[in-house]
Amino acid sequence: MSLFGLFGKKQPAFDSSEGDPNVATGLGLIEAGDGAALGALYAGLPPADRVHLIDGMGLLTEIAASLPPLDAHPAMPAIQGGLCYIWAHRLRGYDTADRTSDGQVMDMAQMAFHAQDLLAQAAEQTPLDSALYAFRIRAMMLTGGKEGAFDAICAGLKATGEANLLAEMARLNYLTQKWHGSHEEMYGVADAAAANPPNAAFLSLHARAWIEEWLYETGMNDVKEEKAAFRARRESEEFRADIAALDDRFRALLVDLPAPSRVERQFAHNNFAMLFHLNPDKARLKYHLEAIGDTPTSMPWGYVFGENVPKKLNKLRKSVGLAQF
C-alpha cells in the first residue's frame, strides 16, 4: 500500500490535513496496519475532530487503500465508512455534473453505497459516535436515500448526546437550497445551534449559512426578484449590524464558554473570515485571518479562490496588514 502526501512525496500547495497533526499520526497507523491504535486515536478525539481526522486521511490515502480489519477496534466500521465516503467523492471529482462522466458517477456510487453499508454497521456497533452520522448524511447527498432516511439519521445523531459542529454542518449542507432543502431550513439548523451553544464555534454555522445563501443567490438562482431581494438585504444597515452582533457574541462566548476544540476553532474563524471578506469589514476580517494563521480550510474559501487558497489568502492577509506565510 502506498500513501501520498506525507510519505516521501512533494506536498501539494494546499495542506489537505488543514494543519491537523492527528492526520499524520493516523496515516502512519494505517501504513503500519495498527487498527487498534488507529481506533483508539479516533475514539479519543473530540466529536468534530473525529470527522476532520477522517476527512484528512481520506484525502491523503490512495483510493481503496488497504485498511486495518474491521474487528481491530469497535470504531473501525466508522473509520472505514468515513474513508470510503471521502474516496467516493474523489472518484466523482469536483466538477459540475455536465463535466462528470458516467464512469465517474458509477465508481462514485459503488464506493458510496459501500460507505453507507459500513456506516450502518457502525451505527449498530458504536451508536453514540456522532461523527459517523456526519458521514451518513454526506454519503446520502451522493446517492440519495429512502423517504425518511435523513430524519432517521438526524434522530440517531441527536440520540448520541454529543454536540458535533461538523455533523451539524453536514445537516446544514444537506438542507441548503442547492441540495435538499431551503434557505429557511438551512438557517433553522444554524439558529438552533446558536440558541444554547456548547461553545462559541457553533455560532459560525450562521456565518456559513449566509455564505451558502450568497453562493446560491449569486451563482445558481435565476429568479431576478429573489436575487434582487438578497442584494437589498445584504446592502442594508440592518444586515451589517446583525453580522457584527454575531461576531461580537462569538468573541464574548470564546471567553465565557468552554474552549472550542482545535478543529472547531479553525472552522469558526475560517467561516467568519469569509463572511467579512464577502461583506467587507477590515478590522473583523483581520481578527479572524490572524486567528487562522497558516492553516486555512479548503471550504468555504474554495468558493471564491478555487484551488489557489493559500496564495489568494496571503494576498488577503497583506491587504489587512498581516504578514504573509
N, C-alpha and C positions, 0 to 999 in steps of 0.2 A: 504494500500500500504506500502510495506517495501522497504527501500533503504539500500544498503550495502556499506561499505567502510568508511562512515563518521558518521554513527549514531549508536554508541554503540558497534560496532564490531571491531575486530582487523584489523588494517591497513595492506594491503599487503606490501611485501618488496619493491615493486616499487610503487611510488605515481602516481596513474593513472591521477590525476589532473595536474601533472607535475609542481606543485608549484603555480598553478593559483588560487588566492584567490576568484575569481568570481565563481568558480565551487561550492565551499561550499555554497556560497550565493544562487546560482541558485538551488541547491538541496534542500535547506531549503524552497525556494519559491514553488518548486514542491510539497514538503511534505505538505505545507500549502494550496496548491491549488490556489495560488495567481498568476493567469496568467497575470494580468495587470502589476504587479511589475516585473514578470519574463520577459515579453516582453519589458518593459522599460529598464531593466538591459541589455538585449541583444542589443537593438537598440542603447543604449548609448555607446557601446564599439567601439574601432577602428575595421576596417574590419577583419583583421586576428584574433583578439582576440574574435570576434563573433564565428568564426569557432572553435577556441580552446575551448571556453566555451561549445559548443555542444559536442565536442569530449570527454571532461572530464565528462560531465553529462551522456552522453551515455554509458560510461564505468562503471559508478558508480550507475546507476539505475538498477532495475530489468527489464529484457526484457518484453516489453508490459506493463510496469507500467502505472497506471492511470495518466493522464496528465490534466492540465487545459484545458478548452474548447477552440476551435479554435477562437471563437468570443471574447475571453477575451482581445486580443490585436492584432493589424494588423500583428505583427511579429510571431504570434503563428503557422501559417502553416509552416513557415520556420523552427521554432524551432522543431515542431513535426516531420517534414520531415527529418531534420538532425538527430534527435534522432532515428528515425526508420531506417535510413541508418546504424547507428552505431550498432543498435540491429541486423540488418540483417547480418552484418559482424560477430558479435559474434555468431549468430546462425550457420553460416557456420563453424566457427572455423578458426584456423590459420595454419592448417596442409596443406601439399601438396594435390593435387586432389586425388591421389591414397589412401590417408588415410582419405578421407572425404566421409561420407556415403550419399546415395541417399536421405535419410530423412533429413540430414543436408542441402543438396542443395535445397530441396523442401521448407523447412522452411525459408531458406535464401531468396529464390526467392519471396515467398509470401510477406515477410516483405519488401524486396527491391522494389517491384512493388508498395506497399502501400506508401513507401517513395517517389517514383517518382511522384505518384499522388498528394501527399501533396506539394511537391516542385514545381510542375507545377502550383498548385493553388497559392503558394507563389509568383511565378514569375509574376502572374497576379495581385496579391494584393500589393506586395512590390517589384516592378521590379528593383528598384535602390539599392537593398541589394545584394552586391557582394558575401556575404557568402553563400547564398542559391545556387549559381551557382557552388561553390566548391563541395557541396554535390550532386548536379545533375550530375556532372562529375563522382564523386566517385560511385554513385549508378549505372550509366551506365556501369562502369567497372565490376560490379557484374552480371548484367543481359543482357548487350549488348543493342543496340538501332537501330532504323531505320537509313538507309543511310542518311547522312547529319545532324543527330541529334547532334553529337558532335560539328560540326561547328556552328549550330544554338545556342547551349548553350554558346559557346565561344563568339558569337556575342552579346548575351544577357549580358554576363559578361562585355564585353568591353563597352556596352552602359550604364552601371551603372556609369561610370566615376570614379569609386573607384579603387585605387591600392591596391590589396589584395594579400599579399605574399602567403598565404596558398591556395588561389584559383589558383594562378599561379603554385604552387606546384602540385595541382590536375591535371592541364593541363599537366605539365611536366611528371608526373607519367603515365598519360593516353598515352602519346606519347613515352614512353620508348619502347625499342625493345621487352621486355618481355611481353608487353601488345599489344598496337595497333599502334605502330609507329616504329621509327628507332632512332639510335643514333643522326643522323643529325637533325631530327625533334625535338627531346628532347633538344639538345643543342640550337636549334633555339629559344625555349622558354626562356632559360637562357640568351642567348645573347641579346634578345630583352629587357628583364627585366633589364639588366645591362647597356644598351645603354644610358638611361636617367633616372636613378633610383630616386624614390621619397625619398628614404633614403638608407643607407648603407646596410641594411639587404638583399635587393634584389640581391646583388652580391653573396650571399650564395647559390642562385639557381644554379650557375655554379659549386660550390663545390658539391652540391647534384647531379647534372647531372653526374659529374665524378664518384661519389660513385655508382650511378645506372649503369654506364657503367662498372665499376670494378666488380660489382655483376654479371652482365650478362656474361662478358668475362671470369671470373674466375670460375663461377659455373654453367652456363647454355649453353654456346656456345660450340658446338662440332667441329667447324671448326678450325683445328690446325693452319692454316695460319693466321686467324683473331686473334686468341689468342696470337700468337707469335708477331704479329704487335702491339697489345695492350701492351704487355710486353715490347717490344723495345721502344715504345713511352714513357711508364711510367718510364723507366730507363734512359731516355735521360736528358741531362743537360737543353735542351730547355723546357721540361715539368716542371722540378724543378723550373726554372726561371719564367715560366708562373704562377704557383700556388703561388709562393712567391709574384709576382707582383699583383695578385688578392687579396691576403691578405693585402698587403700594401695599395692598393686602398680602400679596405674595411675600414681599420683603419683611413685613411685620411678622408673618407666620413662620418665616425662617428662624426668627428669634423665639417666638412664643410656643411653637410646637416641636415635637421630636425632629431631629435632623433627618432629611431625606437620605436614602442610600446614594452611593456614587452614581448609579445609573439613573435614578430618579432626578437627582440634581442636574445631571447632564441633559436629560430630556427637557427639563423645565427651562433651563437657561437657553438652550438652542431654540425652543419654540417661542419664548418671549423675545429673543433677539430677532427672529424672523418677523414677528408681529411689529416690532418697532423699526425694522428695515422697510417693510411694506407701508407702514404708516409713520413716516419719519419723525423720530424724536431722538436727537443725537445723544443726549445725556443718558436716556434709558437704554438705548442701543449699546452705548459704551459699557455701561454697567454689566450687561449680560454677555457681551463679547469678551470682556475681561474675565468673567467667570468661566466661560467656555475654554479659554486658553487655547492650546494647540490640538484639541480633540473635538472637532465639530462632528455632528451626526450627519449621515447621508440624507436623512429626511428631518425636517422639511426643506433643507437647503437645496436638495436636488430639484425642487420645483422651479427654482429661479436660476441655479448655477449649473445644472446638468451634472456632468462628470468632473467639472473643474471646481469643486467645492473648496479645497484648500487654497488654491490660487485666488479665487474670487473673494473668499473670506478674508484673506490677507489684505486685499485692496480695501475691503470694508473696514478692517481694523485701522488701516492707515488713515482713512477718512475721518475717523473719530479720535485720532491722536494716540493710537495704541501701537506698540512695536509689532513688527511682522515676524512670523515664525518661518 
